[in-house]
Amino acid sequence: MDVVDGEMKIEKEYDQGFRVEHEGDDHQGRLLDSSKIKKKKQKMATRCDQQYTTPSPPDLPIKFRKRIRALGGSDIALVIQKCLFKIDVSSGHNRLSIPFNQIRQTFLTPQETEFLNSGDNKKKCSEMEVMLIEPFLRRGTISLRKWEMKKASGSATSMYVLVGQWNLVAWRNALREDETVQLWSFRINSKLCLALVKRKAKSNGYFVEF
């Protein structure tokens, strides 16, 4: 995938102490001090690890619960709470990553897991079309896939991703880098559905609804 290749390139260039920036049709490269790279990585790790050192994640807001109940939904569960990286809101990537090591509890049935692992729908990745309730309660659909992200080192990281209409979801709900979001799962007649909630951090470490 082009996205994967792009991420591999970025990682490799940072490891060499060099970053390439693109602005329009102009291409400008500039050397980065290794200490600056280290500080950047530490900052990214700190701001996104804070959500694991804070008290238990806040519950699903009442207005979402009411919306889900009105649709006949049940089995509500928190899938992930994460801060958004630049790549999550980049229109050129059009996807929200859900890393396996950040998933809080199983949200797929064995059959759904097997399907996403199969790739038998004549695409590089099998995908599921699921209902998504957006932060402002708009209801739409989004595609769920499983990706194996290969790194420059040769190892791979497994994750689920939301694709397809993700750019539209991010734009419509004004999602920004560094914001914290939660992804919740629920079921309507056994069919998987998702809800996306924006959260805002308070000084005491707790999160409130955005």
Backbone bond lengths (Angstrom), bond angles and torsions (degrees), N, CA, C in turn:
res aa  C-N    CA-C-N  psi(-1)  N-CA   C-N-CA  omega(-1)  CA-C   N-CA-C  phi
1 M - - - 1.455 - - 1.519 110.27 -
2 D 1.315 117.01 145.91 1.444 121.26 -179.36 1.520 111.07 -64.49
3 V 1.351 114.48 -36.62 1.456 118.12 -179.04 1.513 110.85 -62.74
4 V 1.321 115.03 -45.36 1.457 119.90 179.97 1.504 110.29 -62.08
5 D 1.342 115.92 -45.94 1.455 119.12 -179.73 1.516 110.45 -60.38
6 G 1.327 115.88 -39.47 1.453 119.90 179.80 1.516 111.77 -62.53
7 E 1.341 116.41 -41.23 1.447 119.70 -179.53 1.518 111.10 -69.07
8 M 1.315 116.44 -36.32 1.453 119.88 177.24 1.516 110.20 -61.91
9 K 1.322 116.37 -42.64 1.455 121.23 -179.20 1.514 111.03 -62.04
10 I 1.332 116.80 -44.56 1.448 121.24 -178.89 1.523 110.31 -62.25
11 E 1.333 115.83 -44.13 1.459 119.60 -179.06 1.511 110.91 -62.96
12 K 1.315 117.71 -41.69 1.443 122.34 -177.83 1.517 110.72 -66.04
13 E 1.309 116.23 -41.91 1.457 120.30 -178.09 1.520 111.08 -67.04
14 Y 1.330 117.35 -37.54 1.452 119.34 177.51 1.524 110.61 -66.41
15 D 1.333 116.76 -38.30 1.453 119.93 -179.99 1.520 110.91 -62.39
16 Q 1.309 116.85 -29.13 1.457 121.04 -179.72 1.530 111.60 -88.18
17 G 1.349 116.89 0.49 1.446 120.34 -179.92 1.503 113.29 78.15
18 F 1.326 117.38 28.08 1.461 120.77 -177.02 1.505 109.79 -139.37
19 R 1.303 117.27 134.60 1.455 120.67 178.47 1.522 109.33 -125.06
20 V 1.308 116.05 141.10 1.454 120.62 177.00 1.507 108.93 -108.20
21 E 1.319 117.37 127.53 1.447 121.42 178.80 1.509 109.41 -109.79
22 H 1.310 116.14 141.44 1.452 121.51 179.97 1.514 109.50 -119.89
23 E 1.309 117.24 127.58 1.450 122.27 176.53 1.522 107.61 -132.66
24 G 1.334 115.44 107.76 1.461 119.30 -176.93 1.505 110.26 61.58
25 D 1.342 116.55 -128.31 1.446 120.79 179.28 1.518 111.76 -94.93
26 D 1.349 116.44 0.29 1.454 119.39 -179.45 1.518 109.82 -90.72
27 H 1.301 117.13 142.67 1.458 122.45 179.60 1.519 107.71 -122.68
28 Q 1.315 116.25 120.40 1.446 120.78 -176.99 1.511 109.33 -129.80
29 G 1.301 116.93 126.68 1.453 120.53 177.59 1.504 109.47 -109.66
30 R 1.340 116.39 144.20 1.448 118.55 177.11 1.517 109.31 -144.10
31 L 1.323 115.11 142.32 1.446 121.07 -179.19 1.516 109.94 -72.52
32 L 1.319 116.04 140.89 1.454 121.24 178.30 1.521 109.45 -117.13
33 D 1.289 115.08 131.40 1.455 121.55 175.81 1.520 108.91 -60.30
34 S 1.328 117.55 135.86 1.465 120.82 -177.94 1.518 111.37 -60.23
35 S 1.345 117.28 -32.13 1.466 119.86 178.81 1.513 110.83 -66.94
36 K 1.360 117.54 -34.50 1.460 121.16 178.34 1.517 110.54 -67.75
37 I 1.340 115.39 -39.08 1.466 119.79 177.93 1.522 109.68 -62.51
38 K 1.329 116.23 -43.25 1.455 120.82 -179.19 1.524 110.55 -63.16
39 K 1.348 116.69 -44.11 1.462 120.39 179.87 1.517 110.87 -63.41
40 K 1.348 116.58 -39.17 1.461 120.96 179.78 1.522 110.56 -62.29
41 K 1.339 116.46 -45.85 1.459 120.60 -179.70 1.526 110.92 -65.04
42 Q 1.369 116.51 -39.16 1.455 119.72 179.51 1.524 110.93 -64.98
43 K 1.341 116.58 -39.38 1.455 121.06 179.50 1.519 110.86 -64.00
44 M 1.349 116.13 -43.69 1.456 120.78 179.59 1.518 110.73 -63.02
45 A 1.340 116.12 -41.67 1.461 120.27 -178.66 1.522 110.75 -66.98
46 T 1.349 116.06 -40.67 1.459 120.40 -177.92 1.513 111.83 -64.27
47 R 1.333 117.23 -49.11 1.458 119.64 -174.64 1.517 112.02 -67.35
48 C 1.317 118.11 -26.79 1.453 119.59 -178.33 1.519 112.41 -97.47
49 D 1.324 117.96 -12.45 1.460 119.99 174.83 1.518 110.95 -87.11
50 Q 1.342 117.14 -15.15 1.449 120.46 -178.32 1.525 111.79 -59.69
51 Q 1.322 116.88 -32.36 1.455 119.99 -177.54 1.524 112.32 -67.73
52 Y 1.352 117.68 -15.13 1.459 120.29 179.11 1.518 111.66 -96.76
53 T 1.358 117.49 -11.64 1.454 120.27 178.81 1.522 110.98 -103.90
54 T 1.320 117.81 -5.12 1.456 122.07 177.65 1.524 109.24 -83.01
55 P 1.343 117.24 170.22 1.470 119.58 176.41 1.522 110.80 -57.39
56 S 1.331 115.44 174.03 1.461 120.63 -178.09 1.520 110.60 -51.13
57 P 1.335 117.63 141.95 1.469 120.92 -179.66 1.519 110.71 -55.34
58 P 1.323 116.88 143.31 1.465 120.05 179.35 1.521 111.61 -63.40
59 D 1.309 115.04 152.74 1.455 120.86 -179.08 1.529 109.98 -72.04
60 L 1.317 115.45 166.16 1.459 120.70 177.48 1.529 109.32 -63.45
61 P 1.346 117.53 130.51 1.467 120.17 -179.63 1.527 112.25 -55.81
62 I 1.322 115.37 148.74 1.459 121.12 -177.23 1.521 112.20 -57.63
63 K 1.328 117.08 -39.81 1.465 118.63 -177.35 1.527 111.70 -63.30
64 F 1.351 117.00 -30.53 1.460 120.18 175.91 1.530 110.06 -72.87
65 R 1.322 116.38 -40.91 1.462 119.60 178.97 1.529 110.98 -61.36
66 K 1.323 115.67 -41.85 1.462 119.62 178.70 1.528 110.63 -63.72
67 R 1.333 115.30 -41.23 1.463 120.02 179.82 1.527 110.83 -63.31
68 I 1.334 116.06 -43.26 1.460 121.35 -179.95 1.524 110.72 -65.88
69 R 1.338 116.46 -43.84 1.468 119.77 178.66 1.530 111.18 -62.32
70 A 1.338 116.84 -39.45 1.459 120.61 179.69 1.525 111.76 -63.27
71 L 1.330 115.90 -26.01 1.471 120.98 178.95 1.532 111.76 -89.10
72 G 1.332 116.51 -2.41 1.458 120.47 -178.36 1.509 112.77 83.68
73 G 1.338 117.36 23.73 1.464 121.20 -177.37 1.518 113.78 -85.92
74 S 1.329 115.19 158.69 1.466 122.12 178.63 1.528 108.65 -154.96
75 D 1.340 116.15 -174.73 1.472 122.51 177.59 1.531 111.43 54.82
76 I 1.321 116.72 49.97 1.469 121.71 -179.79 1.523 110.13 -74.12
77 A 1.337 116.37 133.25 1.463 120.80 -178.66 1.524 110.19 -149.17
78 L 1.331 115.96 142.44 1.461 120.96 177.11 1.530 109.36 -78.51
79 V 1.313 116.74 123.46 1.469 121.82 179.22 1.522 110.44 -87.83
80 I 1.336 116.42 -50.87 1.462 120.25 -176.20 1.520 109.70 -158.17
81 Q 1.315 115.72 146.55 1.465 122.60 167.17 1.513 106.05 -122.10
82 K 1.312 117.72 125.08 1.467 120.53 -175.85 1.514 110.98 -150.42
83 C 1.330 114.76 156.67 1.453 118.34 171.04 1.522 106.97 -89.78
84 L 1.300 115.59 149.15 1.457 120.72 -177.39 1.523 110.68 -84.24
85 F 1.320 115.25 127.80 1.451 120.38 173.27 1.523 109.32 -87.54
86 K 1.308 115.54 166.77 1.463 120.49 -179.58 1.520 111.09 -55.53
87 I 1.325 116.47 -38.94 1.461 120.73 -176.67 1.528 111.54 -69.24
88 D 1.351 117.16 -24.66 1.469 120.86 178.54 1.522 112.43 -70.07
89 V 1.324 116.31 -24.82 1.471 120.00 -178.25 1.523 111.53 -116.08
90 S 1.325 116.42 14.66 1.462 121.54 177.96 1.527 109.80 -81.71
91 S 1.325 117.03 125.30 1.467 120.17 -179.88 1.518 111.33 -65.83
92 G 1.324 116.98 -22.93 1.459 120.09 179.20 1.512 113.75 -75.19
93 H 1.341 117.55 -15.64 1.461 120.97 -179.84 1.527 112.06 -105.71
94 N 1.321 117.20 -34.38 1.461 121.40 173.59 1.525 113.13 52.97
95 R 1.332 115.75 53.76 1.458 118.22 177.58 1.526 111.34 -164.87
96 L 1.334 114.74 150.26 1.453 122.15 172.19 1.515 107.70 -110.97
97 S 1.311 116.82 124.85 1.463 120.37 -178.42 1.519 111.47 -87.03
98 I 1.325 115.10 144.07 1.466 123.09 177.44 1.533 106.66 -129.22
99 P 1.332 117.76 80.83 1.472 120.79 -177.34 1.519 112.30 -59.85
100 F 1.312 116.00 139.59 1.459 120.65 -178.95 1.525 111.88 -56.33
101 N 1.344 116.87 -39.32 1.469 119.35 -174.66 1.519 113.00 -75.45
102 Q 1.344 117.76 -0.85 1.462 120.66 176.86 1.534 112.41 -112.47
103 I 1.335 116.24 -3.76 1.467 120.09 179.27 1.525 108.84 -71.18
104 R 1.310 116.44 128.01 1.462 121.42 -173.22 1.518 113.83 -83.61
105 Q 1.313 117.89 -27.86 1.457 120.53 177.25 1.530 109.24 -161.48
106 T 1.307 114.63 156.08 1.460 120.25 -179.11 1.527 110.42 -62.08
107 F 1.327 115.60 130.11 1.470 118.77 -179.27 1.526 112.43 -123.83
108 L 1.334 116.37 -1.29 1.462 121.18 179.27 1.522 110.55 -110.58
109 T 1.306 116.70 148.71 1.462 120.80 172.96 1.526 108.35 -77.57
110 P 1.325 118.79 161.99 1.467 120.43 176.21 1.525 112.02 -55.89
111 Q 1.319 116.83 -37.01 1.468 120.59 -179.92 1.526 111.48 -66.84
112 E 1.334 116.39 -40.64 1.465 120.37 178.50 1.523 111.28 -66.93
113 T 1.327 115.49 -40.44 1.460 120.16 177.89 1.522 110.39 -62.11
114 E 1.313 115.95 -44.61 1.464 120.74 179.71 1.527 110.98 -62.42
115 F 1.328 116.41 -40.51 1.460 119.72 179.89 1.528 111.44 -63.93
116 L 1.337 117.24 -45.55 1.460 120.30 -179.22 1.524 111.84 -67.09
117 N 1.329 116.57 -23.67 1.458 120.62 176.67 1.524 112.83 -81.86
118 S 1.340 116.54 -14.29 1.468 120.31 -167.53 1.516 114.66 -82.56
119 G 1.320 118.02 -43.32 1.459 119.84 -175.47 1.514 112.56 66.47
120 D 1.345 117.08 29.17 1.460 119.69 -174.33 1.524 113.22 -94.61
121 N 1.348 116.67 14.13 1.459 117.59 178.90 1.526 112.17 -100.66
122 K 1.362 114.70 25.61 1.467 122.63 176.43 1.526 112.92 64.23
123 K 1.338 116.01 26.55 1.445 121.90 172.82 1.520 107.58 -125.34
124 K 1.321 116.59 168.48 1.447 119.10 177.41 1.523 110.50 -62.85
125 C 1.321 116.58 -32.45 1.459 121.40 179.59 1.523 109.41 -132.09
126 S 1.320 115.74 135.67 1.461 118.69 171.90 1.514 108.11 -71.07
127 E 1.305 116.99 149.01 1.450 119.46 179.17 1.516 111.20 -140.53
128 M 1.325 113.98 151.36 1.464 121.42 177.75 1.522 108.34 -114.91
129 E 1.315 116.34 132.66 1.458 120.72 173.42 1.529 107.55 -87.82
130 V 1.333 116.57 121.13 1.461 120.30 -177.26 1.531 110.23 -127.95
131 M 1.319 115.20 152.39 1.460 119.71 174.30 1.525 109.15 -69.75
132 L 1.332 116.26 141.32 1.462 121.31 176.26 1.529 109.35 -129.59
133 I 1.331 115.66 124.57 1.457 120.32 170.76 1.522 106.87 -93.31
134 E 1.315 117.04 119.26 1.459 122.85 -175.11 1.530 111.01 -83.81
135 P 1.336 117.07 167.69 1.473 120.35 -177.06 1.524 115.29 -52.62
136 F 1.333 117.76 -32.45 1.465 119.56 178.70 1.527 111.69 -97.71
137 L 1.350 114.76 22.86 1.464 124.46 173.65 1.526 114.73 71.35
138 R 1.315 117.79 9.22 1.457 119.91 173.08 1.526 108.45 -68.32
139 R 1.303 117.12 139.96 1.458 121.57 -179.37 1.525 109.77 -105.34
140 G 1.322 116.29 130.26 1.459 121.72 178.94 1.513 110.27 -148.61
141 T 1.323 116.86 -161.11 1.468 121.63 177.63 1.524 109.20 -129.07
142 I 1.300 114.84 153.72 1.462 122.35 -179.77 1.521 107.77 -144.98
143 S 1.317 116.95 156.28 1.473 121.20 179.35 1.524 110.19 -100.31
144 L 1.316 116.23 133.60 1.460 122.83 177.88 1.521 108.72 -109.49
145 R 1.326 116.29 127.64 1.459 122.16 178.86 1.524 110.07 -131.33
146 K 1.335 114.49 167.09 1.452 120.88 170.76 1.526 107.68 -113.13
147 W 1.333 115.79 132.44 1.468 120.79 178.98 1.522 110.23 -121.38
148 E 1.316 114.22 147.13 1.459 121.91 169.19 1.524 105.70 -110.23
149 M 1.320 117.36 107.61 1.457 122.51 -177.44 1.522 109.68 -91.02
150 K 1.307 116.35 109.11 1.459 120.67 179.80 1.527 110.55 -81.89
151 K 1.322 115.08 135.02 1.458 121.36 -179.91 1.522 110.34 -98.46
152 A 1.330 115.69 166.01 1.460 120.39 179.72 1.531 111.02 -61.80
153 S 1.331 116.68 -27.59 1.466 120.96 -179.44 1.523 112.19 -72.53
154 G 1.338 116.63 -13.86 1.458 120.19 -179.03 1.517 113.02 103.34
155 S 1.339 116.65 -15.73 1.465 120.25 177.76 1.525 109.30 -78.96
156 A 1.322 116.79 171.54 1.459 120.97 -178.35 1.522 110.01 -135.33
157 T 1.324 116.06 148.35 1.449 123.27 177.12 1.518 108.64 -117.69
158 S 1.326 116.37 129.15 1.461 120.34 -179.59 1.520 110.01 -92.75
159 M 1.303 115.92 141.62 1.464 120.76 177.83 1.514 109.94 -158.45
160 Y 1.321 114.99 159.07 1.455 120.45 167.64 1.519 106.92 -96.37
161 V 1.315 116.47 155.20 1.460 120.73 177.88 1.527 109.36 -138.36
162 L 1.322 115.51 146.44 1.455 121.73 170.37 1.521 107.18 -98.97
163 V 1.312 116.52 123.35 1.459 121.61 -175.36 1.531 109.82 -132.71
164 G 1.314 115.59 -170.50 1.459 120.43 177.29 1.514 111.18 86.58
165 Q 1.340 116.52 -89.30 1.461 122.12 -178.39 1.535 112.66 -97.97
166 W 1.330 117.42 15.26 1.460 119.17 -174.03 1.529 112.63 -61.06
167 N 1.332 119.02 -41.56 1.468 120.42 178.56 1.520 111.15 -55.77
168 L 1.310 116.17 -42.72 1.460 120.85 -179.45 1.525 110.84 -65.90
169 V 1.326 116.11 -41.20 1.467 120.40 177.97 1.528 110.38 -62.06
170 A 1.338 116.86 -45.80 1.461 121.22 -179.43 1.527 111.24 -62.77
171 W 1.325 116.63 -41.90 1.468 120.50 -179.59 1.528 111.25 -69.24
172 R 1.325 116.03 -45.16 1.461 121.07 -175.41 1.528 111.83 -64.73
173 N 1.331 116.44 -29.25 1.460 120.50 -177.28 1.526 112.97 -108.05
174 A 1.347 115.59 12.38 1.474 121.90 175.89 1.527 112.31 51.89
175 L 1.335 116.58 46.07 1.456 120.52 178.68 1.525 109.45 -72.81
176 R 1.321 116.48 137.71 1.458 122.09 -176.32 1.525 110.89 -130.96
177 E 1.311 115.27 154.88 1.462 121.54 174.87 1.522 109.66 -56.18
178 D 1.310 117.10 141.55 1.467 126.09 178.64 1.526 114.10 80.75
179 E 1.319 118.70 -7.95 1.458 119.65 175.49 1.531 109.35 -72.64
180 T 1.309 116.00 152.55 1.467 121.46 177.42 1.525 109.00 -100.99
181 V 1.310 115.51 133.24 1.463 120.84 177.89 1.520 109.38 -129.75
182 Q 1.312 114.77 157.04 1.461 121.50 172.30 1.528 107.94 -120.54
183 L 1.323 115.32 143.63 1.459 120.87 172.45 1.515 107.57 -116.91
184 W 1.335 115.71 122.28 1.457 122.22 -179.76 1.520 109.88 -112.15
185 S 1.315 116.01 148.49 1.460 120.61 175.45 1.525 109.08 -111.83
186 F 1.306 116.10 153.79 1.461 122.12 172.53 1.524 107.81 -155.86
187 R 1.302 117.02 172.52 1.466 122.11 -175.68 1.524 110.55 -126.66
188 I 1.328 115.12 138.23 1.460 121.87 170.80 1.520 106.58 -122.81
189 N 1.316 116.52 112.68 1.473 121.03 -174.48 1.528 111.01 51.74
190 S 1.318 115.48 44.81 1.470 124.27 178.00 1.537 114.00 73.03
191 K 1.315 117.96 -1.93 1.464 121.36 -179.22 1.526 110.29 -88.16
192 L 1.334 116.56 132.86 1.462 122.08 -178.29 1.529 111.47 -66.00
193 C 1.328 115.96 134.71 1.463 123.10 173.96 1.529 107.50 -137.57
194 L 1.330 116.77 160.91 1.460 121.92 -177.34 1.526 110.89 -132.08
195 A 1.330 115.36 156.03 1.466 121.80 175.20 1.524 108.01 -136.19
196 L 1.319 116.12 132.98 1.466 122.36 -178.79 1.527 108.91 -108.99
197 V 1.336 116.23 126.08 1.463 122.20 -176.65 1.526 109.41 -122.09
198 K 1.330 117.32 132.42 1.459 121.78 174.32 1.526 108.86 -89.24
199 R 1.334 115.47 138.04 1.464 120.69 179.52 1.525 110.02 -125.58
200 K 1.327 115.19 152.80 1.456 121.08 177.81 1.513 108.52 -125.15
201 A 1.341 116.55 130.85 1.460 120.79 -178.08 1.521 110.88 -78.90
202 K 1.337 116.05 137.51 1.463 121.90 174.24 1.526 108.64 -99.26
203 S 1.303 116.75 165.11 1.459 121.01 -176.78 1.525 113.40 -62.75
204 N 1.350 116.90 -24.90 1.454 120.01 -179.74 1.515 113.52 -85.17
205 G 1.337 116.31 5.04 1.452 120.20 176.54 1.514 114.00 94.51
206 Y 1.331 117.84 -10.37 1.448 121.01 178.90 1.530 109.57 -83.56
207 F 1.320 114.75 159.26 1.449 120.61 177.55 1.517 109.62 -111.62
208 V 1.342 115.92 141.96 1.448 120.70 175.98 1.521 108.13 -122.47
209 E 1.300 115.53 165.71 1.460 119.47 178.53 1.511 110.07 -66.28
210 F 1.331 116.51 138.60 1.466 121.45 -177.03 1.517 110.72 -71.32
